[in-house]
Amino acid sequence: MVTLNGILFSLVAQQSPLPVQQDRWKILPDGSIEWPIDNRLPHTDHVEMSGEKVSMWVQYGVNSEGQPSLNRTMVFPTFRLLPVRTIASMTYNITDDELPRFLINDKLFKAGVYNAAVATDMPEKVTSIRQKGILQINSELGKDKAITLQRTLFPAVDKPVALEKWVFTNTGKQPVKIEMEYLYREVRPAAERTTPVPHSFIVTTANEGLKTVAPGDSVQFGILYEAADKNNPLPAIDMNAAYNDRLQRVNNIESLLQLETPDPILNTAFAFAKIRATESIYKTKGGYLHGPGGLRYYAAIWANDQAEYVNPFFAFLGDDIGNKSAMNAYRWFAKYMNAAYEPIPSSIIAEGDATWHGAKDRGDMAMIAYGAARYALTYGNTDSAKVLWPLIEWCLEYLKRKVNEQGVVASNSDELENRFPAGKANLHTSVLYYDALRSAALLGRQLNVSKEQTNRYEQESQTMRKNIEQYFGATVEGFKTYRYYEGNDTLRAWICSPLTVGLFERKEGTIAALFSPRLWTEDGLASLAGNATFWDRSTLYALRGVLAAGETEKAMEFLRYYSQRRLLGEHVPYAVEAYPEGNQRHLSAESGLYCRIYTEGLFGMRPAGFNSFDCSPRLPNGWDQMALRNIHSFGNVFDLIVNRAGAGKLTITIKKGQQVTKYTIKEGTTKQIQL
């Protein structure tokens, strides 16, 4: 028994049941999700959708009468403003009141409802909202519901324009006159505030005018939100072609690295996470760059979001743009290597023109070395690995010089940037350094680096493993787990990170702590026990780590809960950044972390060489089979299928074209797969 805050309870019986969730959304046969509007109103939510030159954030809602409201924000990452800052992308917001006017049979129609004089004649009522990389809002108009309206919102794939398509369909028996008025509105920030040339934000209409719609027919109008300057003149836009391009981009992402399990919620959440993680890549003057988004973080990279979180996912996915963005991110960081071993900045911003290093060294070199080494091994391309090797070596040498007297890595802060105490040496940084050393030893052998150097990395990793246990291993709040820093006596979410790199010495106490009421909340892990703040990134690490540690049923219980909440609950459809900070923005790298729960956790894939990986699959009870299809990694394209093979055994099947290779293993063990 332990006592916390005067409450006596048993470690065995401390887990309260997970809350029962009432889904607002449902999964459709085509893999999209739909909110069929019921009486649980009003309700609002927000979602972000991104292309190479624009990100479109939409707050959408339905009031208690069933009428819609939309608030659109367009961010143009490569249309830069002054002063040079991370957030200095040209950004504009458009509400329903700023749209062009519509008239139906000569009566004024505003978004959601007619003006007061005619509102009773033709009200609008939303029937459903759907999304899968494209937001679609369906309504009925009029007391007799003789007109339907479908609004479709999406970003262009490769142009600085977001689009809104309105399709009116006449389901009645009489022709209907429908008009969208012409609108052209240009806003131009002061020349002194723009760089390198003055920019413009333009709202304009497509297919405007008066149309007569026969019964059974429809008419389409468009509203375009565009950016332009003399270097980037206003592009010609075919709205339907832009829609098809966006649909194809989403479908292409969906076709890669497909998860197949008996659980449709997990399969769909994985498919959606791929979209969010991969769409948020911007074509900057320095090449493709992944960006978190969230109305703040564009045309810039971070050592955690890109180098540590999402790039190792791209090495499995096989998206060409994703891999280009990963290599560019590491190349950009490599530009800041120096002979004095001054730290690489935490973030490179403004298309590469400036840096942000406001939290000093957050363990950034550990983040970069960890991610770059895993990426190089998993991607399985010798030339790419040779490009990354000097950066990995440099970061490891930097970290070696930062090892303190107790043998762990000293840093000024951590990736939460002093939002919570991190001491002078934090657990997560040393864990990343340990794993980076392991990966570097494997990678060096693939690149024919001297045996002396690779052996040294291997020995240093084993020393770091011992030092992590000695320095951070502790009993905290009654749990045999880790303290996050010296003097820390309150449970922290990041005690999960050792599990993700194979440090299982304290797995029982750590897992018990993670899923105890002290840390687990209805939205995942609290960053600090007893505090309402949560950041999804630590929850996503924890779910991956608990699976890797072999606590499959416990992990799956919480993974199903989390996935259902994020995909079908009140704020959908992606992993979020944090709360209360950022209002649960759908930052994109977190979706990459969600996918890694499966690749590295459920399927237990850990790179061992350019064409080999260790596989420790965790097939949940009640499942006979699970698969990852169309994996692009280790220099190959293949499927990985796991089946039951009798009592206590599993079959691992590798399907590469017509070539099929099968391995039988004891459940809970590891098999090295050579492709």
N, C-alpha and C positions, 0 to 999 in steps of 0.2 A: 504494500500500500504506500502511496505517496500523498503528500499534502501540498496543494497549490492554492494560494490565496485563501487559506482557511478551509478549503473543501477537500474532504478525504474521498479518494476514489481509487479503484483498482486499475492497474495498467492493462489488465486483460479485458476489462469491461468498459473501457473509456470511450469507445467509438459509438457515437450516437448515429442512428440510421440516417442515410442521406435523405434530404427533403424530396418529397414527391413533386415531380415537375409536371406542369400543365403546358403542353405544347401549344404555341400559337400558329406555327407553320407545319406543313406536311410535305413529304417528299413525293414528287410526281414521277410517273414512269420514265420521262426523258431525263431524269437526274436533276431537274430544277427543283426549287422549293416554292411553295405557294402559301400565302396567308389568305384563306377564305374568310372574308369579313363576317364576323359574328357580332354578338351584342357586347363583347368586351371592349368597349370604346369609352373615351378616346384612347388612342395609342399613337406614339411617334417612335421613329427609329432613324438611324442614319447609316449609310454605306458609302464606301469609296470604290471607284473604278478608275483604272489608269491605262494610259497609252504611252507611246514613246515621247510625246510632246505635251501632254496635258493630263491632269488628274481631275476627276469630277467627283466631288463629294455632295451627296444628296441627303438632306433631311426630309423624310416623307412622313405623312401622318394622316389619320382619318379621325374626324371629330365625332361627337356623340350622335350627330345626325347622319353620319356616313359620308360626309363630304371630305374631299382630299385637300391637302395643302402640301406644297413642295418649296423647299429652299435649296437653291443650287449654288455651290461654290466651285469655281474653276481656278485651278492653279497651273501656271505655265512655267515649268522649272527652268527652261533655258531662256526665258525673257527676264533678265536680271535687273534688279533695282539697287539703288545706292541708299545708305551706306552698305558696304559688303557685309552681309550677315548670312547665317544659315537660313533664316526665314525669308530672305529677300527675293522671293519669286513673285512675279506679277500675279495678283490674285484678285478676283472679283466675285461678288455675290449677286445672284438674281432671285428675287422673290416672285410669287405669282402676280403681284400687282404690277410688275415691270414687263410682263409679257405683252405681245401684240394682242389686240382685241379680236375676239371671235363673235360672229353674229349667226344665229340660227333662225331662219325665217324672219330676218330683220330684227330679231330681238338680241340685245347685248348679252353675251355669255362671258362671265369671268370664271377663272379657275374655281371649281368647287360649287359655285352657285350663280344664278343670274342676279342682276341687280334687284333690289328689294321690290320694285314694282312688278316684276314678272317672275320672281323666284318661285311662287306657287304654281306657275304654269309649266316650268321645265326644270325641276331640281336635278342635281347630279348626285348619284349614290355609287360609291365604290363597291364593286363586287369581289375583286380579288387583286392581290399584288404578287408578282412572281419575280424571281431573280435567279440567275446563274451567269454572272459576269455582265449581265444586261438587266436593267430594272424596267419592269413592265407593270403599269397600273391600268386596270380595267374597270370601266364605269358604265352605268346605264343612265340615260338622260330622259327626263320627262315623266309625267305621271303614268303614261302608258308604256314607258320604257321602249319607245320606238326607235331610239338612236343609242348606239353604243359608242364609247370612246375608249381608245387604247393609247395611252401615253407610253413611249419607249425612250429611255434615256441611256446613253452610252458614250464613251470617249472614242475618238478616231484612233486607229491603230498607230499611224505614223505621222499625223498632222496635228498642229496646234489648234484643235477644234473639238468641242464636245457638242453632241447633237441631242435634240429632243424631237421625236417624231410623234405627231398626233394623227391618228386614223379614226375618222368618223364612219360608222356603218349604219345605213338606213335599214332597220329591221321592220319598218312599218309598211303601210300600203299606199302611201302618198309620197310623191317627190318632196325633197327637202332642200331648201337653199342654205348652204353653209359657206361662210366667208371668214377668211383670216386676213386682217388688214396688213398692208406692207409696213415693215418696220426696219429702219436702219439707224442704229445708235452707236456712236463711237466715243470712247473715253480714252484720253491720252494723258498719262502722268507727265509732270514737268520734265523737260529734257535733262535738267540738272539731276534728276532723281533716277534716270535710266542709264543703262550701260549695255553695249557700247554705243547704241543709237536709240532715239526715242521709240517707244513701243505704243501700240494701240490695242485696246480691247473693244471688240466689235460684236454687237448683237444684230443679227439679220434674219430675215425670213426666207423660206424656200417654198415655191409653189403657192404663193399667196394669191388672194383674189376670191371672187365669188364663183362657187361651183354649185350646180344643181345635181343632187344625188338621187338617182332613181331607187325605188324599192329593191332591196337586195344588193345594192352597190355600195361602194365606199369611196372616200376621198382622203388623200394624205396631204398633210401640211408639215412643214419643218421649221424649227427654230435652231439657229446655229450660234454658238458662243466661241468666238475665234480670237486669236492673237496674231498681230502682224507688225512688221516694221520694214524698213527699206532693204534689210538683209533677208527678210522672210516675208515676202508679199503675200497678200491674202490668197490662200489656195483655192482652187476650184474644187467644189465638193459635190459629189453625187451621193445624196443621202442614203439611198438604198445600197449602193456599192460600199459605202462606209459601214453600214450595218452588216453587210455580208462579210466584210473584212474582219470586223470585230467578232462576229460569230465564228468565223474560221479560226481566228487566233485562240479563242476560248476552247474550241473543239480540239485544236492541235495540242494545247496544254493538257487537256483532259485525256488525250490518247496515250500520253506518255506515263510510265510508272503507275500502272493501274492497280489499285488494291481490290482484291476479291476475298471477302469473308462472308459468313452467313448473316452478318449484321448490316442491314442497309444504312443505318445511321452512321456507322463508322466508315463505310465505303463512300458515302456521299460527303461526309465532313472532310475526308481525305481529298476527294476530288475538288471540293471548294477551296481547300487550303492550297492546293497546287495553283489554282487560278490567282489567288491573292498574292502568294509568294512570288509568282512569275510575271504577272502583269505589271508590277510596280518597278519597271526598268525604263530609264529615260535615256534618250539619245542625246548626249551632251557634246560639246566641242572636244572633249577628251575621250569620246567613245561611249559605249553603253555603260550605264551605272545603275545598279540597284539602289532604290531609296525607300526608306520606311513609309513616307507619306504622312497622313494625319494632319494635313494642312500646314505643316511646318518643315518637314524634313525631305528635301528634294535636291537633285543635282549635287549630292554630297554622299559621303560614305563614312561609316563608323567602324571601329575595330570590333565592337561586339555585334551589332546588327548584321553587317555584311561579312566580315572576316570570320567571325565565330559562329553565327547562327545559320545564315541562309546559304552561304557558298558551299559548305559540305553537302547540303541537300541538292544543289544544282549538279554536283558530281554524280548523283544517282539519276537525275531526271532526264537528261538528254536534250534539253532545250538549247538550241544554238545561241540564242540571245542571252539566256541565263549563264551559260559558260563564258561567253565573251565578257559579261558584266563581272563575273567572279575574277577572271584573270586581270581585267582592268583595275579592279579594286586593289588586288595585291600589288600590281605594278605601281599604282599611285602611292601606296604606303612605302614601297621600296625606294621611291625617290627621296625619302627622308632619312635613309640610313646614313650614318656619319661615323667618322673615325673616333670621335670623342664619346660615342655611345650615349648621346643625349637622346631622350625618348622620342619616338615617332609620335606625331600628334594623334589624339583620340579620334579626330574627325578632319577630313579634308572637304572643304565646302566650296560653293559658288563655281561649280564646273572645274574645280581644281585651282582656282585663283587665290584661295586663302585657306586657313586652317582654324580649327577650334580646339583649344586645349585647356578649357576652363576648369576642369576637375583634376588637372595635372595627370600623373600616371595612374590610371585606373586598373592597372594590370593589362594595359593594351598590348604590350609585346607578347604576353602569354596568349591573349585572344588571337592575335595574328598568327603566331607560330602554330598554335593548336589547329586553327581553321585551315591554314595554308598546307600544312603537312597532311591532314586528313583529306583535303580536297585533292592534292596531287596524287596521293595513293589511290583514292577511289576513282578519280577520272581516268587514270591509267594511261596517260600520254607522256612519253619520255620527254619530248620537247617542252611541253608545258611545265613538267616537273623541274627541268633544268633552269627554266626561267625563275621558278619560285624558290629554288634551293638557296641562293645567296640570302634572300630575305629570311628564310627559316633559320639559317645559320646565325645571321646577325641578331635576330630576336632571342635566340637561345643564349648567345654570348651575353647580351644585355641582361637577361634574366639571371644568368649565373653570377654576374657582378652585383645583382640586387639581393642575393641570398644573404640572410642575416646570420647572427651568431648561432641561432637555434636551427639553422638549416632550411628555413622556408623563405619565400619571396616577399620582400618588403615592397609596399606600394602606397601612394598617397591616399587613394580612395578605392572604390570598386565601381562596377558598372552602374550602380544606382547613384553614383556621383554625390556622395555625402548626404543623400536624403535620409539615410540611416547610418549609424556608426559602423565603421569598418576597421578601426584600429590602424596599426602600422603595418600589419601583414594579415591578409584575409584568406580564408579557406579556398575560395573559388580560384583565385589567381594561382596558388600553388598547385591545385588540382589540374588546371589547364596546362601549367608548365610540365607537370608529370606526364600527362598524356602526349604533349608535344614532343617530349624527349623520346617516348616510346615510338611514336610515329616517325620521328626523324631517324632513329636507328634503322627502322624498316625501309624508309625511303632512301637513305644513304646507300644501303646495300643494293637497291635497285639501280642506283646511279653509279655504282662502282666507286663510291667514296671509300677512302682508306678504312681498313678494318679497325685500325686504332681509333679513328674518330667515331665510327658507328658503335664500337664496343664501349667507348667512353660515354656516349649518349645513353646506352643501355644501363651502364653502371650508375650514371647520375640519376636515371629514372628510379632505380631501385633504392638509392639513397633518399631521394625525395619522397618516395612512398613511405619509408620508415619515419622520416622527419614529419610528414603530415600526420601520421598516427601519434607520434610523440608530442607534437606541438598542439595539434587541434583536437585530438581525441580526448573526450571529456564526458562526464555525466552532467547533462543539462536538464534541469526541471525533472529529474528522475529518470531520464532516458539516456542509455548508453549510446551516445552519438558524438557530435562534434560541436565545439565552440567555434563561432565564426571568426573570432579574433581574440587575442589575449584579453582577459577580463570580461568577456561576454558571458552572461549568465542567464540569458533569455533565448528561447528557441528562435531560430531564423530559418527562412524558407530554403536558403542556399546550402543547408546541410545535405541537400539531395545530390549535389554535384559529384561527390566521390563515387556514387553508384553508377553514374554514366560512363565512368572510365575504368570500371572493374575493381574499384576499391570496396570490397565487401566485408571487411573485418568487423564493421559495426552496422551491418545492414539491418539486423533485427530491431535494434533500438532506434535506428534512423527511420525506418519505415513506420514503426509504431508512433514515433514523434510526428512524422509528416501527416499521418492520417488521424492524429488525435484532435480533439476539439480545440487544443491550444493553437494549432496551425491551420487545420483545414476549415474553410468557410464555405458558404454556399456558392462562392465564385472561385474556389480553388484555394491555394495556399496564401495565407497572410504573410506579408514580407517579414513581419516581426510579431511574435506571439502576443496576443492581446491588443493588436492594432488593426484597424479596419482596412488599411491600405493593402491592396493586392496588385501584383504584377504577373501577368500570365506566363512570362518567360520562365519563372522559377517553377510554376506548376507544370509546364511542358517538359522541363528538364526532369522533374520528379517522376512524372509518369513514365518517361523513357527509362530512367534509372531503376525504378522499381521493377519494371519488366526485365531489364538486363540482369537484375539481381535474382530473378527466378520466382518472385512473388506474383505469379501470373494472375491468379484469381482476384487478389486484392487490387492489383493495378487495373484489371479490366473493369471491376466494379466502379472505380472512380473515373476511368477513361470513358466508359459509356455515359456516366452521369455528366461529365464535363462536355462531351461531344454533343449530347442531346441539348444541353443548355445553350451552347454556342451556336448550334445549327438551327434549332427549332424553337428556341425560347423567345425571350423578350427583346434581345439585342443580337441580331444575326447578320451574316452567317459565318463569321470568321473568329479566330482567336483575337484577343484584344491586347492592348498595351497594358493599361493600368486603370485603377480607380482609387481615389477620386481624381487624381491627376489625369488630364487629357480626356475625361469623359468616355473612357473605354474606346479610344480610337482603334481602328483596325490597322495598326501598323503591320507592314507586310512580312517582315522577317519572322515574326511570331508564327505565322502560318507555315513557314519553312520548318520551324521547330516542331510544329504539330506533326508534319509528315515524318520527321525523324523519329518520333515515338515508334513508328512502325518499322522503318528500315533498320534502325539500330537497336530498338527495343524489342518489338514483337518478333521480328525476323532475326534479330541478333547479328546483324551484319557489321563486322569491323574489318577495315581494310588491312591486308597483310602484305600485299605487293601489287604491282601493276595489273596482274591478271589473277589475283587470288584474294580470298577473304575468309575470315573465320565466321562460321554460321552457328548461332546458338538459338534456335527457334523456340518460341514459347507458345505452343498451341493450346488455347484455352479449353477448359472443360466444356463439353457439348458441341465442340467443333470437330468435324472429321477432316476438314481441309481448309487451308488458306493459301493465298498466292499473291505474289507481286509480279505483274506482267509488264513486259516491255521496259525492262530496266536497261539503262544506258550507262554502264560503268565498268571499271576494270578492263577497259579496252574492248568490251563486247556488248552485244545486245542479247538479252536472254530473259527467260521467265524463271522464277523461283517458286516452287510449289512444295508445300509441307502437308503430309498426310499422316494419319494414324496407321501404325503397322503392327497392331497387336498390343498386348499388355506392356505398357512402359516403353514402347518404341515408336519412333517416327521415321518416315521416309522423306528425304530431301530429294526433290527432282529438279535438275537443271535442264531446261529446254532451250536450245540454241539453234534456231532454224529447225531442221529435221533431226538434229543430233540431240539425243536424250540420254542423260546420265543420272543414275539413281544411287543414293547412299542411304543406308539404314543406320540409325544411331539410337542410343539410349536416351530417353527423354531427359532433358536437363543438361546434356553434355554438348560439347562443341566439336564441329567438324570443319576442317579447313578445306575450302572448295578451290580447286585449281581449274581455271577456265582455259 
